[in-house]
Structures are given as C-alpha cells and as structure tokens.
Amino acid sequence: MPQGTDQSHAVGSSIVPQKLQEKLPQSVEEAVPNAIHDTGATGAQSHATGDSAVPQVAQEAVPKKAEEVLPEKVHPTA
C-alpha cells in the first residue's frame, strides 16, 4: 500500500478526521466521494502520452480503452 503524504489533499469540506487525511495516500483520498472528502477530483483523466488532436474534455470523458483504439498520430497512448 502506498505511504501517506503527511498532508491532506482536501480542497473543500471533509468529514474525514485531519490526522487520517494526513496518513492516507492521495489516491485513496481522491477515491472518496467529494461529498464526504472534497479533493476536487473528478476521476476523469486523459491517458495521452503526447500531443493529442482530441479535445481535453473528450479525453477525460472516455474510458482508457476508447483512447487506446485511436491512431497514435491522432492520440498517442503508447
């Protein structure tokens, strides 16, 4: 399991105790719904490894598998 970061990644309100926030890995904090522990994370991310012709918002909206089927010239993921 990844180590804690000794800091909270909350950007808004949280019902998670501060000491626990500081011990949890960032990935765990971001997996908790924002209504409980607001990190501002949306869970959306791009898997591009270089410049992409696909708009950023579209990259973040589709699953990784969908990004991977695009030609590397259009949307590099390798």
N, C-alpha and C positions, 0 to 999 in steps of 0.2 A: 504494500500500500504506500502511495506517495506520502512524503512527510508534510507536516503542516508548515505554514509560512510565517507563523508568529504575527499575523496581521489578518484583519477582516477584509473581505472584498465586497462587503455590502456598500451600496451607494445610496440606499434608501433605508426604510424601516426594516427591522428584523425582530422576530420573537426568539431567535436563537441566542442563548447566553454568549456574551462577549468572549469569555475565555474559550468556549467551544469554537466560536468563529475563528479564533486565532490558531487553533490546533488543526482545523480541518484543511485538507488540500483544496486549492481553488476549484478544481474540477468538481468536488463534492458540493462546495458552496453554490456553484452555478447550476448544479443538478436539482437543487431545491427550488420549488416554485417561488417566483418573485413575491407572491402574496405572503409568503412566510419569511423569506430572507431575500430581500431585493438586491441583486447584484447587477441588475440592468441587462443580464444575459438573456438573449432570445433563443439560444440553442441553434440559431441559424449561422452557418458559416460556409465559406467557399473552400473548395478543395483544389483550386487552381495553383499551379506551381510557377506560373509566369504570367505575362500579359495575356489577357483574355478579351475576345471580341464580345463576350456575353456580358450584359449589364450586371453590375454587382448585385443588385436586388434579386435578379433571376438566379444568379449563382447561389445565393443564400437560401432561396426558396425551394430548390430541388434537392433530392437525395444525391449522395455521392455517386451512386451507380449511374444516375442520369448524366452527371457531369462527365463521367469516365467514357461514355459512349460517343461523345463529341470528338471530332478530329482534333489532334494535337495542335494543328495550325490555328484552330479557332479557339480552343480552350485547353491549354496544356495541364495535364494532371499527373503525368509520369515523372 
